[in-house]
């Protein structure tokens, strides 16, 4: 029999450390919310890029969910460019 591992979320399974998993999870959530704003407004990639202060290829990466292409800082900057404030809460692990 092989040992089966279980994880609380996909990032725990993919990341090498709990810190990396937490960072990936936060970045993914920010990306998800930014993508929702773009879609809700019906913006083209070019329009979204202008509003977010990035290039169209960066928006393409964002819309494709390429989390590895974005730092937490970059995502906070994009959210801020869209007139949003980012809030985080710490919880006991």
Buried (B, 14 or more C-beta within 10 A) or exposed (E): EEEEEEEEEEBBEEBEEEEEBBBBBBBBEBBEBBBEBBEEEEBEBEBBBBBBEBEBEBBBBBBEEEBEBBEBEBBBBBBEBBEBEBEEEEEEE
